[in-house]
Amino acid sequence: MTKADLVDAIFEKVGLSKKEAQDIIEILFDTIKQTFKEGESIKISGFGTFNVRKKLARRGRNPKTGEDLEISPRRVVTFSVSNQLKHEIEKLDV
């Protein structure tokens, strides 16, 4: 699913214009990005939690050349699915 698909879904289900739906999606994603930049988590009840996690520097290896290298420290976003969504997805496997 793409951003455009989300805009179309809001347009069809809520009845807003496509421009208004697009503005809402842009505001939502801008807010999420800003929250991640601040290092905060986002918890969406019934869906899951997005966490910003710090990874320390570590030694790595270039798989092509075998050369050792240093992987710099960085922040990554992780997602933990809620139990409610997990159970809904498990029902689909039947």
MOQUIWO-V534728 format. One record per backbone hydrogen bond with DSSP energy under -0.5 kcal/mol. NH is the residue of the N-H (numbers start at 1). CO is the residue of the C=O. E is the energy in kcal/mol with one decimal. If there is no record, write none. Layout:
BEGIN
NH|CO|E  NH|CO|E
END
This chain:
BEGIN
6|2|-1.9  7|3|-2.3  8|4|-2.4  9|5|-2.2  10|6|-2.3  11|7|-2.6  12|8|-2.5  13|9|-2.7  14|10|-2.4  15|10|-1.0  15|11|-0.7  16|10|-0.7  21|17|-2.6  22|18|-2.6  23|19|-2.3  24|20|-2.2  25|21|-2.2  26|22|-2.5  27|23|-2.5  28|24|-2.6  29|25|-2.6  30|26|-2.5  31|27|-2.3  32|28|-2.2  33|29|-2.7  34|30|-2.3  35|31|-2.2  36|32|-2.2  37|33|-2.4  38|34|-1.7  39|36|-1.7  40|35|-2.1  42|50|-2.5  44|42|-0.5  44|48|-3.0  45|43|-0.6  47|44|-2.4  48|44|-2.2  49|80|-2.6  50|42|-3.1  51|49|-0.5  51|78|-2.5  53|51|-0.6  53|76|-3.2  55|74|-3.5  58|71|-2.0  60|69|-3.2  62|67|-2.8  63|61|-0.6  66|62|-3.2  69|60|-2.2  71|58|-3.6  71|69|-0.5  72|70|-0.6  74|55|-1.8  76|53|-2.8  78|51|-2.9  80|49|-2.7  81|79|-0.5  82|47|-2.1  86|82|-2.5  87|83|-2.5  88|84|-1.8  89|85|-2.4  90|86|-2.2  91|87|-1.7  92|88|-0.7  92|89|-0.8  93|89|-0.6  93|90|-1.1  94|91|-1.0
END
